[in-house]
Amino acid sequence: MTTAPSSTAAAARSNARPFLHGTEFAAAADAMREGQYGHGVLTELFEQDVARFLGVPDVVAVSSGTMALHIALLAAGIGPGDEVIVPSQTFAATIQAIVACGAHPRFIEINPDTLCIESQSVLEAITSDTRAVMPVLFGGRAVDLNAVHDVLGERDITVIEDAAHAFGSYTATARVGATRTALTCFSFGPIKNLTCLEGGALVPRTAHEADIARQLRLLGINQPQSERISTTSYTVGAFGLRGTMSSIHAAVGSAQLDQFPLIEAKRKNLWRAYAAGLRQLDGVALVDLDVDRTVPFNCVVRVPHRDDVHRILHQQGIGVGVHYPPNHLQPAFSPWYRSLPVTETVAGEMLSLPFHPYMSIMDVQHVVAALGRAVTKVRTDPAAEAS
Ligand SMILES: Cc1ncc(COP(=O)(O)O)c(C=O)c1O
């Protein structure tokens, strides 16, 4: 039976929602009035804003997080026959970016408590074909591969971080993206910590890598847009993609960035409220994301009888979800299947709870209480709920 709608239940209906502060509307309208809809001055200002925020010399804005991953792989020289070590437990975008380069994924296990990969599993998976490692910063948590840093360096293996979830989070020493030991890729899609409505960015390690990434995002054209419009020709120097970020999306991103401390505080508070509530529930394990350093993107728990719990909560209008079905079991990636027992067990247990900055602490308590009732119900009578 569906619970009666109330303001509390209403916010918890969505698993995730874009969070706008209001200033984005005027910023987008101003950009539209300027009449420069493609990559333009506002895109370059957004790149500078993000670079300043992260404390890095340069950032390359692109059309999506998937495009950032694709361009980062190409900029690192990854191509046909190369192997990229990657968790299966990620969004399909991570794997499609690898396949789009002609490379292939080598799926590895995750730590079930964090859903992130660890150095030892990376070390064990390295082969003579390995050219890159792509850690996924699940939920926004930084992935520390320092223990294998030297081995990867000796073998010329590039670390390309899928930090789609992790904008604003910290490693032990700096913001994610600011360590310069990896090529870091962010998504600024609709529900991400920072949204451009759609968009992404990569943080290059060197000025040369930045040039390559800019050429790749503009169909292989060498000249920057600002020079191109004042000359009679241009040079297509290499293969390229159509991966530029529009001025309108960039304007939204810059407006969002001004308000980032508020987003950061809201997301941390919500996650901490969930952690406090979930501690009281038997049989529910919260996936840890190191909240002191992380701007949480989601709140994921592991529960027995997950499909039944999901159905009960869904029937009550609570926006639970599953992020993500594992990739090594997907038909498109079957050539690279390997047995991954930990990932497969976790994949049957994980449940994403409603998590977005429009939620209040009362909304969180409402979800935790409903989850507790659902878990008790399936524990005491699993057969009845499964039927
Ligand atoms: C882990 C992960 N990687 C990559 C992406 C791709 O980002 P985008 O949707 O901006 O292409 C996403 C998007 O949700 C994601 O969750």
Ligand as a Chemical Component Dictionary entry (heavy atoms), coordinates in Angstrom:
data_LIG
# 
_chem_comp.id                   LIG 
_chem_comp.type                 NON-POLYMER 
_chem_comp.pdbx_formal_charge   0 
_chem_comp.three_letter_code    LIG 
# 
loop_
_chem_comp_atom.comp_id 
_chem_comp_atom.atom_id 
_chem_comp_atom.alt_atom_id 
_chem_comp_atom.type_symbol 
_chem_comp_atom.charge 
_chem_comp_atom.model_Cartn_x 
_chem_comp_atom.model_Cartn_y 
_chem_comp_atom.model_Cartn_z 
_chem_comp_atom.pdbx_ordinal 
LIG C1 C1 C 0 30.742 6.206  -12.241 1  
LIG C2 C2 C 0 30.342 7.011  -13.445 2  
LIG N1 N1 N 0 31.220 7.147  -14.446 3  
LIG C3 C3 C 0 30.934 7.875  -15.537 4  
LIG C4 C4 C 0 29.724 8.503  -15.691 5  
LIG C5 C5 C 0 29.425 9.236  -16.959 6  
LIG O1 O1 O 0 29.168 10.597 -16.780 7  
LIG P1 P1 P 0 28.192 11.348 -17.795 8  
LIG O2 O2 O 0 26.804 10.880 -17.525 9  
LIG O3 O3 O 0 28.407 12.796 -17.502 10 
LIG O4 O4 O 0 28.632 10.976 -19.177 11 
LIG C6 C6 C 0 28.774 8.406  -14.669 12 
LIG C7 C7 C 0 27.453 9.069  -14.791 13 
LIG O5 O5 O 0 26.544 8.850  -14.062 14 
LIG C8 C8 C 0 29.086 7.631  -13.523 15 
LIG O6 O6 O 0 28.204 7.482  -12.527 16 
# 
loop_
_chem_comp_bond.comp_id 
_chem_comp_bond.atom_id_1 
_chem_comp_bond.atom_id_2 
_chem_comp_bond.value_order 
_chem_comp_bond.pdbx_ordinal 
LIG C1 C2 SING 1  
LIG C2 N1 SING 2  
LIG C2 C8 DOUB 3  
LIG N1 C3 DOUB 4  
LIG C3 C4 SING 5  
LIG C4 C5 SING 6  
LIG C4 C6 DOUB 7  
LIG C5 O1 SING 8  
LIG O1 P1 SING 9  
LIG P1 O2 DOUB 10 
LIG P1 O3 SING 11 
LIG P1 O4 SING 12 
LIG C6 C7 SING 13 
LIG C6 C8 SING 14 
LIG C7 O5 DOUB 15 
LIG C8 O6 SING 16 
# 
